[in-house]
Amino acid sequence: MHLLVDITAHGLGHLAQTAPVVEALRARLPGLRLTIRSALPKPRLEQRMATGFSYVNESRDFGFVMDNAVDIDLAASVQAYRDFHHHWRQRVADEAEWLKEHRVDAVLSNVAYLPLAAAARAGLPSAGLCSLNWADLFNHYFNGEPWAAKIHDEMSSAYRAADLFLRVSPGLPMEALERRRDIGPIASLGRRDRAVLSRKLGLDETSRWVLLAMGGMEFRLPVERWPCVPGITWLVPDAWRTEREDVRAFDHGDSTFADVLASSDAVITKPGYGTFVEAACGGVPILYLQRDDWPETPYLAAWLARNARSRELTRERLVNGDFIDDLRLLWLEPRPAIPSATGVDEAVDILRTTLLPVVV
């Protein structure tokens, strides 16, 4: 059986959710033929998934047009959606033909809706997998606009056309999806080994390592303007080119992000599934950027409040580096019980019996 897995490139949380499920499926079903379609570069996919899949560097969704990792260009997003849906029926027909030409037998999407609509048209089984869907987010920003109702109906119908939608926790409620199946958190946990990482990254093993991870889109923080704090080392992306004695790049060489996160004393990030859940399941304290306009934030924040040491920061305080006291308070708090990442096994069991029942 040939499974197409479509992974949106709108941030890295979608890959973080999908990759562990794909790897577990391959372990359970060694005869499964796998194609990954995504605008994410193949090396990025291979950081999360073993080789042995066909790769199609294409995108079937855009989510929203972003100015950076947290700011949405709503005007550009409006135009993009109107263009995308201008000839919707023909777009679905073309995608269904693509699936037939590539001899796809089943579709798993996180979280493009076009492949789900096309799979239904082509008579193929399909499933969605995500903590959100674009129809609910679209409705949040554009509900009430006279042009939006038809587009929202097409989006919602596409999601409902799937045989099932695996709603990953924590996430949006998605109560309108009748074929929704709720599953637990998904997290791919790294190995905590500060001795090894201290050698690889040139770190003082006795200092506090604070990881700055703002997601898969650009959102550079002005670390060079922050005060130097004795005993704290900042771990930043190499692309930031930050030149300070207390700063190290974490993403060069063979160090994986998962291992860096697991070995850190805290992470500073934006609201998003991947880093939130992987940090919480690894017992790593979290400072996160206030993002009240993003519909997923209340659900992620409520889950964090129960399962992790976490605090919210305003954008001004984050940019100015005005949060050292918050870090110190987090380190003094007792650690709650670490949540179990049960979603992978649950997803595989469901997909094995519904989407891929003929694979042996």
C-alpha positions in Angstrom: 0.0 0.0 0.0 1.2 3.5 -0.9 0.5 6.1 1.7 0.8 9.8 0.9 1.6 12.0 4.0 1.0 15.7 3.3 2.6 18.0 5.9 2.1 21.7 5.9 5.1 24.0 6.1 3.3 26.5 8.3 5.6 26.2 11.2 7.3 23.1 12.5 4.6 21.9 15.0 2.8 20.0 12.2 6.0 18.0 11.4 6.5 17.4 15.2 3.0 15.9 15.4 3.2 13.8 12.2 6.8 12.4 12.2 6.5 10.2 15.3 3.2 8.7 14.0 4.8 8.0 10.6 7.8 6.3 12.2 5.6 4.2 14.4 3.4 3.2 11.4 6.5 2.2 9.4 7.7 0.1 12.4 4.3 -1.6 12.6 3.9 -2.0 8.8 7.3 -2.6 7.2 5.8 -3.1 3.8 4.2 0.3 3.7 5.3 2.5 0.8 5.6 6.1 1.9 5.6 9.4 0.1 6.1 12.7 2.1 4.8 15.8 0.3 5.7 19.1 1.9 7.3 22.5 1.3 9.6 21.8 4.2 13.1 20.9 2.9 14.0 17.2 2.9 16.9 17.6 5.4 14.4 19.1 7.8 12.1 16.1 7.4 15.0 13.7 7.8 15.9 15.3 11.2 12.6 13.8 12.4 12.1 10.8 10.2 14.4 8.1 8.9 15.2 8.0 5.2 13.4 5.5 3.0 10.5 7.7 1.8 9.8 9.4 -1.5 9.9 13.2 -1.3 7.7 15.6 -3.2 8.6 19.2 -2.6 5.2 20.7 -3.1 2.6 22.4 -0.9 -1.2 22.0 -0.9 -1.9 24.7 1.7 -0.5 27.9 3.1 -2.4 28.4 6.3 -1.9 32.1 6.5 0.5 34.6 5.0 2.9 35.5 7.8 5.0 38.6 8.3 7.0 36.5 10.8 6.4 33.7 13.2 3.6 35.4 15.1 2.2 38.3 12.9 -0.4 37.4 10.3 -0.8 39.5 7.1 -4.5 39.3 7.1 -5.0 41.3 3.8 -2.6 39.0 2.0 -4.2 36.0 3.5 -7.6 37.1 2.3 -6.3 37.4 -1.3 -4.5 34.1 -1.0 -7.7 32.3 0.1 -9.8 33.9 -2.6 -7.3 32.9 -5.2 -7.0 29.4 -3.9 -10.8 28.8 -4.0 -11.5 30.7 -7.2 -11.8 27.5 -9.2 -12.2 25.1 -6.3 -14.0 22.2 -8.0 -11.3 22.2 -10.7 -8.6 22.3 -8.1 -10.1 19.3 -6.3 -10.4 17.4 -9.6 -6.7 18.2 -10.5 -5.6 17.0 -7.1 -7.6 13.8 -7.4 -5.9 13.2 -10.7 -2.5 13.7 -9.1 -3.3 11.1 -6.5 -4.3 8.6 -9.3 -1.2 9.4 -11.4 1.0 8.7 -8.4 -0.8 5.5 -7.5 -1.7 6.7 -4.0 -3.8 4.3 -2.0 -4.5 6.4 1.1 -3.9 9.9 2.4 -2.8 11.3 5.8 -2.9 15.1 6.0 -1.6 17.5 8.6 -3.4 19.7 7.9 -4.2 20.6 4.3 -7.8 20.1 3.4 -7.4 19.9 -0.4 -5.9 16.4 -0.3 -8.8 15.2 1.8 -11.4 16.6 -0.6 -9.5 15.0 -3.5 -9.2 11.7 -1.8 -12.9 11.5 -1.4 -13.4 12.4 -5.0 -11.0 9.7 -6.1 -12.6 7.1 -3.7 -9.5 6.8 -1.5 -9.4 6.5 2.3 -8.1 9.6 4.1 -7.5 11.0 7.5 -6.6 14.3 9.0 -4.2 14.6 12.0 -3.6 17.8 13.8 -4.4 19.9 16.9 -6.1 22.5 14.6 -7.6 22.9 11.2 -7.6 25.8 8.8 -11.4 26.0 8.6 -11.8 26.9 12.3 -8.9 29.4 12.1 -10.2 30.9 8.9 -13.6 31.3 10.6 -12.0 33.0 13.6 -10.5 35.8 11.5 -13.0 36.2 8.7 -16.4 35.1 10.0 -19.0 37.6 9.0 -17.2 38.8 5.9 -19.6 38.5 2.9 -17.1 36.7 0.7 -15.9 34.2 3.4 -19.0 32.0 3.8 -18.6 30.0 0.6 -14.9 29.5 1.2 -15.4 28.4 4.7 -18.1 25.9 3.6 -15.7 24.4 1.0 -13.0 24.1 3.6 -15.3 22.5 6.2 -16.7 20.1 3.7 -13.2 19.0 2.7 -12.3 18.2 6.3 -15.7 16.4 6.8 -15.0 14.3 3.7 -12.1 12.5 5.4 -12.8 9.1 6.9 -11.6 10.4 10.2 -9.8 13.3 11.8 -7.4 12.6 14.7 -7.6 15.6 17.0 -4.3 15.8 18.8 -4.4 17.1 22.4 -4.0 19.8 23.4 -5.8 21.7 20.6 -8.9 23.3 19.2 -12.2 21.5 20.2 -13.2 21.0 16.5 -16.7 19.9 17.5 -18.1 20.4 14.0 -16.0 17.5 12.7 -18.4 14.5 13.3 -15.7 11.9 12.5 -13.3 13.4 14.9 -11.3 11.0 17.2 -9.5 12.5 20.2 -6.1 11.3 21.0 -3.5 12.2 23.5 -0.4 14.4 23.2 2.3 13.6 20.6 5.9 14.3 21.5 9.2 13.1 20.2 11.5 13.4 23.2 15.2 13.9 23.0 18.0 12.5 25.2 19.2 14.7 28.1 23.0 14.5 28.0 24.6 17.8 29.1 28.1 16.3 29.1 27.9 15.5 25.4 26.3 18.7 24.4 28.6 20.8 26.4 31.5 19.4 24.4 29.7 19.7 21.0 28.5 23.3 21.6 31.2 24.7 23.8 29.0 25.1 26.8 29.7 25.3 30.5 27.9 22.3 31.9 27.4 24.0 35.2 25.6 27.1 33.8 21.9 27.4 33.1 21.1 26.8 29.4 18.1 28.8 28.1 17.0 27.8 24.6 15.4 30.4 22.3 13.1 28.6 19.9 10.6 30.8 18.1 9.3 28.2 15.6 9.9 27.4 12.0 9.5 31.0 10.8 11.7 34.1 11.3 11.3 35.9 14.6 14.7 37.1 15.6 15.1 38.3 19.2 17.7 41.1 19.9 19.7 39.0 22.3 22.8 41.2 21.8 20.9 44.0 23.6 19.9 41.9 26.6 21.8 42.2 29.9 24.5 39.7 30.6 23.3 37.4 33.4 26.0 35.4 35.3 25.3 31.7 35.1 23.0 31.8 32.1 23.9 30.8 28.5 21.6 31.6 25.7 21.2 28.9 22.9 20.1 30.5 19.7 19.8 29.6 16.0 23.0 29.8 14.1 21.3 32.1 11.5 21.0 34.8 14.1 24.8 35.3 14.0 24.8 36.6 17.6 28.3 37.5 18.8 28.4 37.3 22.6 30.4 35.3 25.1 27.2 34.0 26.7 25.5 32.9 23.5 26.0 29.7 21.6 24.3 28.4 18.4 22.5 25.1 19.0 21.7 24.0 15.4 25.0 23.2 13.9 27.0 19.9 13.7 25.1 16.8 14.6 23.2 18.0 17.7 19.5 17.5 17.3 16.9 20.0 18.5 15.2 17.3 20.6 18.4 16.6 22.5 19.1 20.3 23.0 15.6 20.9 24.3 15.7 18.0 26.6 19.1 19.2 28.0 18.1 22.8 28.5 17.1 24.4 31.8 14.3 26.4 30.2 12.9 27.3 26.7 11.6 30.6 25.5 9.2 30.2 22.6 5.9 31.3 21.0 2.6 29.5 21.4 2.8 26.4 19.2 2.3 22.7 19.6 5.7 21.2 19.0 7.9 23.1 21.5 5.1 23.4 24.1 4.3 19.7 24.3 7.8 18.4 23.9 9.1 20.7 26.6 6.3 19.8 29.0 6.7 16.1 28.3 10.5 16.6 29.0 10.0 18.5 32.2 11.5 21.7 30.8 10.2 25.0 32.1 8.6 27.3 29.5 8.4 31.1 29.0 6.2 31.9 26.1 5.2 35.0 24.1 1.7 36.4 24.7 -0.3 35.8 21.5 -3.9 36.6 22.2 -5.0 36.7 18.5 -4.1 33.1 17.8 -7.1 30.9 18.4 -5.1 27.9 19.6 -3.4 29.8 22.4 -6.0 29.5 25.2 -6.1 25.7 24.8 -2.3 25.3 24.7 -1.9 27.7 27.7 -4.5 25.9 29.8 -2.8 22.6 29.1 0.6 24.0 30.0 -0.8 25.5 33.3 -1.8 21.9 34.3 1.3 20.1 33.0 4.4 22.3 33.1 6.1 25.2 34.8 5.2 28.0 32.5 4.8 31.8 32.4 3.5 34.2 29.7 5.5 37.2 28.5 4.4 40.3 26.7 6.1 41.1 23.5 7.8 44.2 25.0 9.2 42.3 27.9 10.5 39.5 25.7 12.2 41.9 23.2 13.8 43.8 26.0 15.1 40.8 27.9 13.0 41.7 30.9 12.2 38.3 32.2 15.1 37.0 34.3 13.0 37.1 37.5 10.4 35.0 35.7 13.0 32.4 34.9 14.3 32.3 38.4 10.7 31.9 39.8 10.1 29.0 37.3 13.2 27.3 38.6 11.9 27.5 42.1 8.5 26.1 41.4 7.9 22.4 42.0 7.7 20.3 38.9 4.2 18.9 38.1 3.7 15.3 37.1 5.1 14.9 33.6 2.3 14.3 31.0 2.4 11.1 29.0 2.7 11.3 25.2 0.1 8.7 24.5 -1.0 10.1 21.1 1.4 8.2 18.9 0.3 4.7 19.9 -3.4 5.8 19.8 -3.0 7.3 16.4 -1.2 4.2 15.0 -3.9 1.9 16.4 -6.7 3.9 14.9 -5.0 4.3 11.5 -3.9 0.7 11.4 -7.5 -0.5 11.7 -9.3 2.2 9.6 -7.0 3.8 7.1 -4.6 1.0 6.4 -6.5 -2.2 7.2 -5.2 -4.2 4.2 -1.5 -3.8 4.9 0.1 -6.8 6.5 
